[in-house]
Amino acid sequence: MTEANLVQMVMARAAGSTSPAARHKTGAGWVDVSWAEVLARVTAVSNGLVAHGVKPGDRVAIFAGTSLTWCVVDLAISAAHAICVPIYASNTPDEVRYILENSGAVLLFVDDDVPDARQQGRLTRAREKLASTGCTTVVRFTGEASAPDELTLDALIAKGQGVTDFEQRAATIAADAPCHFIYTSGTTGDPKGVMLSHGNWTFEAQASRSVGILAPDDAVMLFLPLAHSFAQVVKAAWLSMGFTMVFAESVDKLIANLAETRPTILPAVPRVFEKVFGGVYGNATSAPGMKGRIARWAFALFDEYVEARERGQSYDTLGWALAKKLVFSKVKATLDQRLGGKLRLFVSGGAPLPRKIGWFFDLLGFIVCEGYGLTETTAGSTINRVGAVKIGTVGQAFPGVELKIAADGEVLIRGPHIMKGYYRNEAASAEVLEADGWFHSGDIGELDPQGFLRITDRKKDLIKTSGGKYCAPQNLENALKTHAIVSSSMVHGDNRAYLTVLVAVNEEHARALVGPSASALSYAQLSERPEVKGAVQRALDAVNSSQPPYATLKKFALASNDFSQETGELTPTLKVKRKICTAKYQAQIDALYA
């Protein structure tokens, strides 16, 4: 690969690739788009930006859901020598304001203003805070302009019809030129703008090719938010390899879209795998009569199977062979059908995948290549390779990436993919970047003799009890999520005598436990039912059985709603906001220590 920037990549694909670049759903159904069409759209939008007055180095924000148009606009911003500032489609007005102000964005792209069942439309949210920022123009993907500072995308394109220097601009984008300012989710404070260059992304694209996870003839379903570096590295691999990107309509329509388009690869965050496992387990074990009893027996054997595999032992009992035939073969067939029938592997990233869930997908014959990285490392630093997956690890380093473990257990990373720093935050940059190039990840981990990395916890999230013992809450939370009754959880206990946990229950499984009377109950009422509390206690007992006494969960409190972005407990990448949850449920948590 000789392209020095992402724009040259799309130009190279348009010149030499005959396979569809993208597939997305329109009013006419699923439509294929060629690489030549993608390049033409990028050219037109970029020329419009230049004609509108966007200058090299200007920051241009995108506040939109994942789509082909998002990618086109992103590349067009780069081709104008400007810097793209992605904003999560789920961000609140205050979060949008902060990012626009901190980045100094001069123009904002918004996809629509259609509210969903949970929150107001994105343009309305942006409008609430736009006047206090330096952003002077809003470009709408769809709909009509409704204010003097608004343009439609078509109107912007029309502005650029007389601009003819696209190829020259693309050729002069330096590898070290800034490409994105991606703002971290901010679980503990204001997000920081991670400065990533074109060279960072071209390195990631080359590394993705070299590890052999994806191939040019693949069809990759993308539903991940393009404001997250995980989705952006998939985009870089797409531009580098030329496979077909299938754009899901939305997260809610993901399963239907998989069945309709039958992709071969699905990049996903662990929350998706957890939901699949929880749904399968809940539906199977809550079935009435003999069917439910057989399922419960089979899943009890599955727990024994996981324990044996974790010890490096085989598990070949007659009962297990029967359980696989009666239950798990049918689960495999059903999931195959629901996922389109052609998925050859999943790529997992963004957070740790619970090991039990890794073993579940492995049992069903699905390959899950778990990887690891941070926004500050341009997403990928390590990955499990096909044919060499070690469950419970995040794989081995990408070629060209160095790893080492510091004296305190922190994972340090060095390579061409490390960020340039945090925008307008030299102090925070100095905290994590050493002069010799090592980046301090903030994660605690271990490297085995074969170079496989295991992440054990976040350095700053470690809990120290009043007895002086350090505990890793993430390990306990991941273990709890393998039980169908638990949707989300947050372990508490810093400077306390013992550990407790706040649990949000899986509403679907809880209603199945309660039975017909559950239909009249709210989520909060459902959580108080003895059947539900008993199931949560059994989950705690199971997790506690493998922990030392100081790391056991002594008590639990139940949340009044499932954790979500809309209610404030989760970041856009579905990580728990510990400070928000602690503040919201402070009284319940304090009562656990009364």
N, C-alpha and C positions, 0 to 999 in steps of 0.2 A: 504494500500500500504506500503510495507516494503523496497522497493528498495531505496538505498542511492544515486544512481547516474543514469544518463540516459542510460548508457551501460547496467546496470543490468535490466533496464526496457525492453529493446529490447530482452534481454535473457529470461525474464519472459514471454513475449508475444510469443516468439518462442516455449517455452515449453508448453504453454497451450491454444493458440488461434488457431482456425480452419478457421476463416474467412480470406479473403485476406488482406494482410498488405497494399498493394498499387496497383494502376492501372495507367499505363502510356502508351503512344503511341510509338510504334516502327514501323519499316517497315512493320510488319505483322498486324498492327492495334493496338487496345487497348489490353493490356496484363495484367493479374493479376499476382502479385508477392506475395508469401507466406512470413510469418514472418520468417520461417526457412531459406528461401533464403536471406532475408535481413540480418539476423544474419551472415550467411556464408560470404556474401560480406563484412560486417563490419569487421569480423575476418580477412579476407584475406588482406584487405587494411591496417588494423592496424598492422598486422604482417609485412607487407612490409615497413611501416614507421619505425618500430623498427629496422628491418634489415638494413635499409638505414642509420640509425644513429640518428634518431629523439629521443631526450632525454626528460625525464619528465621536464615540465615547458617550453619547447620550444614553440614558437608561430608559428603556421602554418596557412597560409591564404588561403581563397577560393574566387576566382574571377570568378563567374559563375552565370548563370541564374538558377531559381528554377527548381529542378528536383529531382528524386529519388536518383540519384548518389550524388547530393549535400548532401542529408541527410545521406547517407551511409558514405561519406568521413568525414562529421562532427562528426559522432559517432566514426568512426575509429580514428580520432585525439584524442578524449577523451580517448579511450581505450589504446592509447599509452602514456597516462598521459601527453599529450601536451595540448595546449590551442588553440582553433579555433578562427581565426580572419576573420570574414566575410567582404567581400568587395562588394558593390553594382555592379551589372552587368553594370550599366549605368555610373559608375564613370569615370572621365577623367584621362588621364595619370598622371597629377599632384596630383590628389586626391589619386590615387593608390600609387604613390611614398610616399606621406605623411604618409599613413596608414602603409605601409611596414616599413618605417624608424622609425616611432614613436613606433610601436609595437615590432620592432626587429625581424620580421618574418624570419625564416631560409628557408622556403619552401613555394612555391605558387602553388596551384591547379588552372588550367584554363580549362574551358569547351571546347572552340573551338576558331578558328581564322577566322570565316566566317563573313565578314562585312555585315551589313544590310544597308537599304537605308539611314540611318541617320548618321552612324558613323563607324569607322574602327573596326575590330574585337578586341576581348578582349586581345588576346595574343600580338597583335601588339601594343595596348595601353600600356600594361604592359612592353613590351620590350623597349619602349621609355625611361623609367625611371628606369628600373631594375638595371642597372649597378651602380647606385648611392646608392643602398640599400645593406643591408647585406644578402639579400636572395640569396642562392647559387644553388637552384634547382627549376625547373619548372616541374610539372607533368601535362600532358595533358589528359583530359578525353577522347578525340577522336583524330584521326589523328596520323601521324607519328612524332617521335622526329626529329627536324631539327637543333639542336644545341647541343654542348657537355654537356650543363647543363640541357638538357631536358630529361624527361622520359615519356613514355606512362604509363597510369594507369595499363595496363596489365604487363608491365615490372616491375613496382613497386611491384605488387602482386607476381610476380615470385620470387622476391628477398626474400620474407618472407616465402617461403615454408618450411624452416627448423625451423621456430619459433613456439613454442608450448605452451607458457605460457599465452595465451589470457585470460582464465578464472581467473587465479591468478591476472592478471593486473586489470581486471574488478572488482574483489572483493576488491581491495585495493585502489580504488578511493574514497577518503574521501568526505563527504558532503560539507565541506568547501573548497575543492580544486577548483581552478579557472577552469571554463569551456569555457567561451567566453570572448573576449574583443570586444564588439560591439561598433563601432564608430558612434556617433550621426551625423546627417546629416549636421550640421553646417550652419544654416541660417544666422549667423552673424559673423562667423570666422572659424578657423580651428576646425575640429571635435575633440571630446574628447573620449578616449577609456574607455568605461564603463565596469568595471570588474564584471562579474557575475559568481557565483559558481554553482556547481551541486546542492547544497542545495537550492539555489534560484529557480532553475528550477523544482526540485521535489516538492517544496512548491506550485509553480504555477500549476503543474500537478494535485496535490491533490485538490487544490482550484477549478480548472476547473471541476473536477469530482463532487465536492460537490454542485455546483450551478445548476447542472442538465441541462445545455445548450446543451451539446453533449451527445451522447449515443454510446455504443459499436457497435450497428447495423447501425450507420450512415455511409454515404459516403460523405466525406468532400472534396470539390474542392479547391485545393491550387494553386493560381497564384501569391500571394504576394511574394515580394523578401525575401529570407531567410537571407539576411543581416539585416532585420528589426526585432525588437523584437516581433512584432505582429505575424509574420509568425513563429517565433521560439516558441512562446507559444502554437500555434496550433500544432507544432511538438511535444512539450512536452506532450500535451493532447493526441495526437495520440499514443505515446509510453506508456502512462499510461492506456488508455482505450481500445486500440486495434481496433478502428474503421478503415475503409478503407480510405486511403488517395488517392485522385485522383489528379494526377499532370497535370495541364494544360500545353499545348505545349508552350504557350506564352500568354501575355496579349491580343495581336491582335487576337488570336484564341479562346479567352475565351468563347464567345457566342456559337461558333460552338462546342466547347468541352463540354459545358453544355448540349446542345441538344443531343450530341452523348453518353454521359456517365450517364446523369440523376442523379446527386448527390442530397443529401438531405439537405446539409448545404453549404453555401457560405460565408466565411469570406472575407470582403472587406473594402476598405477605402471609405470615403464619396464621393470622386471624382467619383467612379463608380455609386453610387446612383444618383448623380447630373447629370451625363451623360445620364442615363436612363430616368430620369425625363425630361431633356432638349430635348432628342430625341422624347419622346412621345408627349410632349407639342408642339414642333416645327412641327412635322409631322401632328398632328391632326389639329392644328389651322391654318396652311398654306394650307390646302386642299382647292381646288376650290369649288365654288358654295355653295349649301345648307349644304354639309357635313362640310365644314370649319366653316360656321356660327354657326352651332349647337355645334361644338367643342369649339369655342370661348365663346359661351354662357355658356356651361357646365363648362369650366375652370374659368369663372368669378364667377359662383356659388361656385366652389371649394374654391376660395379665401374667400368667405363669410363663408363657412363651417369651414375653418381653424380658422378664427377669432372667431367664436362661440365656437369651441372646446378649443381654447386657454383660453377663459373666463370660461371654465367649463360648457358650455351650450350645449344643443342638437341643432340639425339643421334638422328639419323634414318637410320642405316645400314640396308642391306638385311638384314644379319645380325641386327641388333637387332629389326627387325620380325618376322623368323622366330622369334627367341628368345621374343618376347612371345607369339606364336601357339602355339608348341610347348610352352612351359614355363609362363610366367607366367599365361596365361589359365586353365590347368588349376589352378594354385596358387590363383588367385582363386576359382574355382568350388568347390574343396574347402574353402577357409576360409569362404566364404559359408555353405556347408551346415553346417559344424561350429559356426559362431557363430549359427545360427538363421535366417539368411537375411533378417533385417529390420534389422540394425544399420546405422544411417545415419552414426554417427560415434563416435569414441572421445574421451575427455578424458584427457589424460596429465598427471600431476603427482607431486609428492613427491621427484623427483630429475630430473636432466637426461636427456632422451631422446637417445641417439646419433643423429647426423644421418643416417648411412647407413640406420638402421632407419626413420627418418622417411621417407626417400625410398623405401624398400621398400614401406611401406604406401600411400604416395601412388601409386606405380606400379600397385598392385593396385586402386586406386580407392577406398580407405578414407580418410575424413577423420579426421585426428588433430589435435585442438585442444590443443596443449601450453600449460600455464599455469605460473604461478610464485607462490610465496608461502611463508610460514613459519608455524609455530604462532603466533608473536608478531604476525603480521599477520592473524590469523583466517583462515588459509589464503590464499585468492586475492588477489593484487595485480595480476596481469597475465594475459592470455589471448589466444591466437590466435582470431580470429573466423572463422566459417564463410564461405568465399568470399574470405578474406584471410589465409590461412595462410602464414607465412614460415618454412619449415623451418630449423632451427638456432637459432630464437629462441623465447622464451617469450611472445611477443605484446606487445600494447600494454596500458597501464594501464587498470584498471577506471575508469569515470566516478567522479570524486570522489577518486581516488588520485593523488598526486604522486610522481614519481621524479626523482632526480638522482644523478649520479656524483661521488663525492668525489675529491679530488686524488690519492689513492692507488688509485683505481679501485673503491672500495667502493660498492655500491648502497645508497642511502639512500631511505627510503620514508616518506610522511606521508599520513594520512587518518583517517577515522572508524573504521577497522578495526584500528588499532594497539592492542595490549594495554595493560592498566593497569599492568603490571609483573610481576615474578616474586614469587610468594608467599613471604613471610618472607626476602627476599633483596634488600634495598635496594641493596647494593653492585653486584650483578650488573645490576639494573635501571638504575642510573645509568650503567653502562658502555655501554649500548645505546640509551638514550632521552635525547634532547636536550630542553632546556627548551622549545624552540619546536616540539616535536612530531615531529622527524625521528627515525626509527628506523634504527639501523645494522645492516644485515642480516648482515654477515660474509661476503657473497658479492662476488666481483669480477665486474664486468660492463661492458657497453657499450650505449649507446643510439644507434640509427641515426637519420637525419634524419626518418624517418616515425614515430619513437617506439617502434620495436620493440626490446625488451630482449634482449640476448644475455648469458647467464651463462657466464663463462669458468672460474671456479674458486672454491673457498672461500678466504677471506683467510688463515685460520689454517692451512690445509692446504698452502699454497705451500711447495715444497721449495727450499732454497737449498743448492746443491752447495758443496763446499769451494773450488771455483773462482770462487765469487761469483755464479753464474748462478741465476736464479729459474726454476723449472719448475712447471707446473700438473699434478699427478698425475691429477686427475679427467679431464682431456682424454685422457690416454694410456689410462686405464682404460676410458673409454667407447669409444675406438677399438678396444681389444682385444676388447671384448664383442661387436663386430660379426663376429668370427670364431667359427665354430661350435664349435671346440675349447675355447674359453674360457668358463667359467661365471662366474667372479668373479676379480678380481685386486686386488692392492695394490702400488702403486709405492712404492719406498723410495729414499732417497738424501740425506736431509737431513744436511748437513755431511760428506758423503762425496764421493769423487772422481768418481763417476759414478752413474747411475740403474740400479737393478735392479727386478725385479718378482717377487712371489709370485703364482703362478697356481693356481687350482682349476679342473681340467678338467671339461668337460661329459661326464659318464659315458656317456650314451647315444651320443654321437658318437664317443667314444674306443673303445667296444666295437665300433662299426661299423667303425672303422679297423682294429682288431686282427683282427676276424673271428671264426670259430667258437671258437677257443681262448680267447677273452675270458671266456666263461661261467664258467670255473674260477678267474678272477682276482679278487682283492679290489680295491677302489678304489685303494689305495696301490700294489699290484702293477701294476695297469693303467697308472697314471701313469708308471711307470718303463719302459714298453715303448718301443722306439725309434720305432715308428710315431707314438706319441702325442707324444713329445718333439720329433720332427721337425715335427709339425703345429703345436706351440706355437712352435717357432723360426720357422716360416714366418709365423705371425701376427705375431711380433715384427718380423721383417724387413719385413713390409708396413707396419706402423705406423711403423717407423723411417724408411722411405723418404721420408716427408713431414715429418720433424722436423729441426731444426738439430742439429749434432753434439752439443751439450751436453745436449739433451733426448732423446737416443736411449737405449733400454733395452739395456744392454750384456750382462746375464746374467739368467737366471731360475731360480727354484726352484719345485718343485711341491709343493702342499699335500697332506697325507695324507688329507684328506677335503674334500668340497665345503663351501663356506661356508654356514652356516645359523644360525638363531637358537638351535637346540637345542645346537649345538656351540660357540656363543659368539661367532662371528665377525661376525654381522650383528645390527643393531638390529631391532626389530619393523617398522620401515619399510624394511628390507632395505638399509640403508647399512652399509658396511664399518666395523667398529670397529678403527681403526688401531692403537691401543695394545694391544688384545687380540691381534690378529694378529701384531704385532711381538714381543710377549712369548712367544707360543706357538711362533713359528718363528724365535726369535732366533739359534739356532745355524746354521740353514740360511742365514739372511740374512747373518750374519757371514762364513760360508764363501764367499759371493759376492764378498767384498772381501779375502779372504786373499791 
